């Protein structure tokens, strides 16, 4: 379940206090806080399956896959968002502040649920686009992935993968994952 702590502006320090005492996922969006309870088993299986493939693929490369417990901070002069993408890929010498990343990921996968879908398809979509995430994948737990690729600064749907297909990254074109294996329990 996802809750929005609404109509109140929270400072970053207040957010850090709430996050430290919350047993779940807390995300910050320009003063708004979104809280999520722990994920479902199905969500966890999909996350682990994708992460396993990404971890193996990037083992010999200068990139690494991370999961939802690691924060990515998207910040500009009048904008600050602290998100914990379900799965993301960082490459090179990504800038960090403590355990949080300050550099935009190359690829993000968000696994949709009733409680996260609106944020994943709305505010996160536009944030990831604005801050240059090259590939954004919306993973529907019913067995398909909608791939968005950053082209001339805007996202375009470049592929929709369903059961029986093979996911092919638009950024790392030799990264290929059997969709059936992503959704296998």
N, C-alpha and C positions, 0 to 999 in steps of 0.2 A: 504494500500500500504506500502511496506517495501523498504527503501532506505539504501544503504550502502554508508557511507561517505568514499570513497575509496582512496587508495594510499597515505594516510597521517597517520602518527602515532600520536595518541592522548594520552596525559598523563591522569591519573585518575582524576586529578584536572580539566583539560580541559573538560573531559567527564561530570563531576559533573556540570560544568557551562552550558554545552549544554543541559543536562538533565533538569536542573532547568528552562530553558527557552523554552523547547519544549512541545507542547501540544499533547502528544501522549506517546508512549512507546519507551524508549531508552535503548539499551543494549550495553555492553562493552565486547570486546573479544580481549585481548592482544594488545590494541592500536587501534583496529578497532571499529567503532561505527555503530550500526544498529538502524535505526529509523523506527517505525511503526505508521501509523495513527490509529485512533480509530477503533475498531472492528465492524463487521457487526452485524445486529440484530440476524441472525442465530447463529453466533459464540457466541454471548452473551447469547442466550437461552440455548444452549448446556452447556456452562460454568456454568450458574446458576443452571441448572438441576443437573449436576454432583456435584457441590459444596453443594447443598441442601442435597443430600444423604450423602455425606462425613461428613458434619457438624453434621447431626443427628447420624450417626454411631459412630463418635468419641467423642460425647458429654460426655459420661461416662468413656472415656479412657484417657490416658495421652498423647493424640495426638490432633492436630488441623489442619483443612484445611485452606489454604490461597489462594488468587487469585492474578492475574497478576499485581496488583499494588505494591506488596511487592517483594523486591529484594533478591536474593540469590547470595552470593559471593563465587565463587569457586577459591581458591587461594593456590598456592604452591610456591616454591622458584622462579621459572622462568615463572609463569603462573598466570594470573588473568582474570577472567571472571565474569561479573556482569549481570546475567540474571533475567528476570521476568517471570517465568513459568506461563502458564495460570492457572493451579491449582496444588497445591502441599501440601503434608502432612508432618508436622514436629512432632516429638515425643520427650518426655522427656524434659530435660533442654537444649534445643538447644541454642548454642552460638549465641549471637547477637552483632552487632555493630550499635547502633542507632536503626533504624527500619529495618535494613537489617539482614539477617541470614548468619552466617558463617559456620553452620553445614549443611551437605547434607540432603535433604529431603528423606523420606522413599519411597514416591510415587510421580511421576509427571505425569500430563496429559497435553499434548500440542495439541491444536485444530488446525489442518492443514488448511491453506488457500494457494492460489496461491502465495502470497507474502511471506509466512513464511515457506513453506514446505521444501525448500532447507536447510535452517538453522536448522529447527527442526529435519530433517532426517540426517543432517551432523554434523556440529560443536557441536550442543547441545547434540546429541546422544552420541558422543565420550566423551564430557565433563561429562555428567551424568554417563556414564559407568566408566570413570577414577576416579571420585570422589565418587563412591560407592552408587549411587541412586539405591535402590533395585528393583524398578519396574518403568518402563517408558512406558507410554501408548500414542500412536499416534492416535488421534481421527480424523477420516475423516468425514467431515460434511455430506457426502452422506450416513452415517448410519452404519459405522463399526469402530471398535477399534482394533489396533494391539498392543498386550501386549508383552513387552520385560522384561525378568527377569534376574537379575544379577546372574550368576552361575559361580563360580570359576573365578571371576573378569571380565567376559565378558558377554555381553547381548546375550540371546537366545530368539527367538520368542517362547513364551510358549502358546499363544492362539491368535486367531482372533475371535472377537465377531461381529456378524451382527444382524440386526433386527430379532426379534424373540428369540434371545439368552438372557442369563443372564450373565452379567459381573461378574466374580469372581476374586477377588484380589489374586495374587500369594503369597502375603506377609501376608495379613489378610484374611484367607480363609473363614471366615464367613461374609465378606463384599461382598454382592451380590446386584447388581443393574440390573433391567430390562432394557435392551438396548432400547426397544421401548420408555420407559419413558425418557431416556436420550435425545433422538432425537425428542420427541413430542413438538409441538409448541402450 
